[in-house]
Amino acid sequence: MAATADLARSMNFSSSGRRSWASASTREAFSAAPGGGDHAFAASGWHDDEEELKWAAIERLPTYDRLKKGILKQVLDNGRVVHQEIDITNLGSQDKKQLMGSILKVVEEDNEKFLNRVRARTHRVGIDIPKIQGLLRFFKFIPSKKRVVKILRDVSGIVRPSRMTLLLGPPGSGKTTLLRALAGVLDSDLRVGAGEVTYCGHRMSEFIPQRTCAYISQHDVHHGEMTVRETFDFAGRCLGVGTRYDLLEELSRHEKNEGIKPDPEIDAFMKATAVSGQDSSLATDYVLKILGLDICANIMVGDEIRRGISGGEKKRATTGEMLVGPAKVFFMDEISTGLDSLTTFQIVKYMKQLVHIMDVTMIISLLQPAPETFELFDDIILLSEGQIVYQGPCEDILAFFESVGFKCPERKGVADFLQEVTSKKDQEQYWFKRNEPYRYISVSEFCQLFSRYETGERLYHDLAFLMTKPKCIRLLW
């Protein structure tokens, strides 16, 4: 009987100890760790248990408080790994630097992996990131207070999500007007002669397009006395976090119900970028790093009076201040001006990763992209004299022009060929049907030929079908 009583007391003490351990705060529970280099296996198990129990403590918090807490892994000077509970709303500069250094050690190699980790988290609980598709149908623009000059003529097309679209055309072809029309930021001296722009079946009058999409101008307009970091932080506060918090709240609820533990680094990043009203956001650190502006983050942008960053860095800052926001649609106008071909290639590559992995909708206008940059795009819109000559997959465009009678020489860049083949001055040199006499083919005739080409027929068939579909249920605005 005495032995039985001792055993019962022992079991009761053990159970009580476990309950006391589990209910203690994470800071109290892990204020000390088992020491000794002879306990490598035990230490490894301890670190795993430490992280699990700290995460369990966070999971017990109410949703509002849970979305403010995260776990950050830290390697001390002696090689010991500790898991630190952090307050997402009060991350210090060292915490942000440590988290970004862990996520993006080498930007060129790690950015795609990072975006895949973010996307994998939503896939695991069956949450689809909303996609946005834009339609432009029979659009015409004319100046409102001047003589009638059509800038865009009967422009129709589809801007598809998850596909990188290049907008190509010679100067004065209407590229900027088209991008501003799609973004809903047209100049007041222009008026729409006919047609409409829709997002997932919704007209622009039904929502606020500036909350959904971002137009990145070819002109660099900044406050010269602000640093690059301050510029991004200011833009981030003006643009807000959009639906990031709502997505994170739903994601956290699904994970808790299904007993799924998220990747601590991805969890901390998503929580930090979903907090509104911060003086400095982690989104700023991320964009600075992928655009290569982290080395000049604390330097003034500069202007005609103040000395600041270079012209190429200023161009990247113009792009970055829109990327820190929550937009799902981007219209980028001549973002490569002042940049060398390698920098342009790297930026477009990062944009492609964002588009493909996060289902973003994006059009980038470039004047003379290098061949390696051109190959990064999925679709192309060729604009000339205010008309769309071709819209569709990049791999089909040369076949279209060959069907008409024009061929790109082997040593000629495809982008250069496309901008010259519609020009009356340069067109003849690309005529390759020697058994037929050359004749000038106008832009309007090219458009008619494209409408009868298989890619054009497919485009207009899809356009007609989408115009009859009911409005998308999920649209960000």
Long-range contacts (C-beta under 8 A, 24 or more apart in sequence): 22-53, 22-56, 25-57, 26-53, 26-54, 26-57, 26-58, 26-85, 27-85, 29-53, 29-57, 30-54, 30-82, 30-83, 33-80, 33-82, 43-80, 47-81, 47-82, 47-83, 50-82, 50-83, 51-83, 51-264, 52-261, 54-83, 54-85, 55-261, 55-264, 57-85, 58-85, 59-256, 63-249, 63-252, 63-253, 66-252, 67-245, 67-248, 67-249, 67-252, 67-271, 67-274, 68-271, 68-275, 70-264, 70-267, 70-268, 70-271, 70-272, 71-264, 71-267, 71-268, 72-98, 72-99, 72-264, 72-265, 72-268, 73-102, 73-264, 73-265, 74-98, 83-264, 86-268, 88-268, 88-271, 88-272, 88-275, 89-275, 89-278, 91-272, 91-282, 96-272, 96-280, 96-282, 96-285, 97-285, 99-265, 99-268, 99-269, 99-272, 99-282, 100-282, 100-285, 100-286, 100-289, 102-265, 103-265, 103-269, 104-286, 104-289, 104-290, 107-289, 107-290, 107-292, 107-350, 108-346, 111-290, 111-350, 111-353, 112-353, 112-357, 115-353, 115-354, 115-357, 115-358, 116-357, 117-263, 117-265, 117-266, 118-266, 118-269, 118-270, 118-357, 118-358, 119-357, 119-358, 121-251, 121-262, 121-263, 121-266, 121-267, 121-270, 122-247, 122-251, 124-260, 125-251, 125-254, 125-255, 125-258, 125-260, 126-254, 127-247, 127-250, 127-251, 127-254, 129-247, 129-358, 129-359, 130-328, 130-359, 130-474, 130-475, 130-476, 131-161, 131-162, 131-328, 131-359, 131-361, 132-161, 132-199, 132-200, 132-212, 132-213, 132-328, 132-329, 132-361, 132-475, 132-476, 133-158, 133-159, 133-160, 133-161, 133-199, 133-200, 133-361, 133-466, 133-472, 134-158, 134-159, 134-182, 134-197, 134-198, 134-199, 134-329, 134-361, 135-159, 135-197, 135-198, 135-199, 135-463, 135-466, 135-467, 136-178, 136-181, 136-182, 136-195, 136-197, 137-195, 137-196, 137-198, 137-463, 137-467, 138-194, 138-195, 139-181, 139-192, 139-194, 139-195, 139-196, 139-197, 140-192, 140-193, 140-194, 140-195, 141-174, 141-177, 141-181, 141-186, 141-190, 141-191, 141-192, 141-193, 142-190, 142-191, 142-193, 143-189, 143-190, 143-191, 144-188, 144-189, 144-190, 144-191, 145-189, 146-189, 150-193, 150-386, 151-177, 151-190, 151-386, 152-177, 152-178, 152-181, 152-386, 152-387, 153-385, 153-386, 153-387, 154-195, 154-387, 155-195, 155-386, 155-387, 155-388, 156-195, 156-388, 156-460, 156-463, 157-381, 157-388, 157-391, 157-459, 157-463, 158-391, 158-459, 158-462, 158-463, 158-466, 159-329, 159-361, 159-363, 160-361, 160-379, 161-355, 161-359, 161-360, 161-361, 162-355, 162-356, 162-359, 162-360, 162-361, 163-355, 163-378, 163-379, 164-348, 164-351, 164-352, 164-355, 164-356, 164-362, 164-364, 164-376, 164-377, 164-378, 164-379, 165-362, 165-363, 165-364, 165-377, 165-378, 165-379, 165-380, 165-381, 166-363, 166-364, 166-365, 166-366, 166-369, 166-374, 166-377, 166-379, 166-380, 166-381, 166-394, 167-363, 167-364, 167-365, 167-366, 167-380, 167-381, 167-383, 168-365, 168-366, 168-369, 168-380, 168-381, 168-382, 168-383, 168-415, 168-418, 168-419, 169-382, 169-383, 169-384, 169-419, 170-384, 170-419, 170-422, 170-423, 171-367, 173-383, 173-384, 173-385, 173-386, 174-383, 174-385, 174-386, 175-333, 175-365, 175-383, 176-218, 176-333, 176-365, 178-383, 179-215, 179-331, 179-332, 179-333, 179-363, 179-365, 180-215, 180-331, 182-213, 182-331, 182-363, 183-209, 183-210, 183-213, 183-214, 183-215, 183-329, 183-331, 184-209, 184-210, 184-213, 185-210, 185-215, 199-329, 199-475, 200-471, 200-472, 200-475, 201-466, 201-469, 201-470, 201-471, 201-472, 202-471, 202-472, 202-475, 207-475, 207-477, 208-477, 209-477, 211-242, 211-476, 211-477, 212-327, 212-328, 212-329, 212-475, 212-476, 212-477, 213-327, 213-328, 213-329, 213-330, 213-331, 213-361, 214-239, 214-322, 214-325, 214-327, 214-329, 214-330, 214-331, 215-322, 215-331, 215-333, 216-318, 216-319, 216-322, 216-330, 216-331, 216-332, 216-333, 216-335, 217-318, 217-333, 218-333, 218-334, 218-335, 218-337, 218-365, 219-318, 220-311, 220-314, 220-315, 220-317, 220-318, 221-318, 222-301, 222-303, 222-314, 222-317, 222-318, 223-301, 224-300, 224-301, 224-302, 224-303, 224-304, 224-305, 224-306, 224-308, 225-300, 225-301, 225-306, 226-300, 226-301, 227-297, 227-298, 227-299, 227-300, 227-301, 228-288, 228-293, 228-296, 228-297, 228-298, 228-299, 228-301, 228-309, 228-313, 228-317, 228-320, 229-280, 229-284, 229-288, 229-297, 229-298, 231-301, 231-317, 231-321, 232-283, 232-284, 232-287, 232-288, 232-317, 232-320, 232-321, 232-324, 233-279, 233-280, 233-281, 233-284, 235-321, 235-322, 235-324, 235-325, 236-278, 236-281, 236-283, 236-284, 236-324, 236-325, 237-277, 237-278, 237-279, 239-322, 239-324, 239-325, 239-326, 239-327, 240-276, 240-325, 240-326, 241-273, 241-274, 241-275, 241-276, 241-326, 242-325, 242-326, 242-327, 242-476, 243-326, 243-476, 244-270, 244-273, 244-274, 244-326, 245-274, 245-275, 245-276, 247-274, 248-274, 281-324, 283-324, 284-324, 287-320, 287-323, 287-324, 288-320, 290-350, 291-316, 291-317, 291-319, 291-320, 291-323, 291-347, 291-350, 292-316, 292-343, 292-346, 293-317, 293-320, 311-338, 312-338, 312-339, 312-340, 312-343, 314-338, 315-339, 316-343, 316-347, 319-347, 326-476, 328-360, 328-361, 328-476, 329-360, 329-361, 329-362, 330-360, 330-361, 330-362, 330-363, 330-364, 331-362, 331-363, 332-362, 332-363, 332-364, 332-365, 333-365, 334-365, 334-366, 334-367, 335-364, 335-365, 335-366, 336-366, 336-367, 336-369, 336-373, 337-367, 341-370, 341-372, 341-373, 344-369, 344-370, 344-373, 345-370, 345-372, 345-373, 345-376, 348-373, 348-376, 348-377, 349-376, 352-376, 352-377, 366-415, 368-413, 368-415, 368-416, 368-419, 369-415, 370-413, 371-413, 371-414, 371-415, 374-413, 374-414, 374-415, 380-418, 382-418, 382-422, 384-422, 384-443, 384-446, 385-422, 385-443, 387-443, 387-444, 387-447, 388-447, 389-422, 389-443, 389-446, 389-447, 389-450, 390-446, 390-450, 390-455, 390-456, 391-456, 391-459, 392-455, 392-456, 392-458, 392-459, 393-455, 396-455, 400-450, 400-453, 400-455, 401-430, 402-432, 403-449, 403-453, 404-441, 404-446, 404-449, 405-431, 405-432, 405-433, 405-436, 405-438, 405-441, 406-430, 406-431, 406-432, 407-432, 422-446
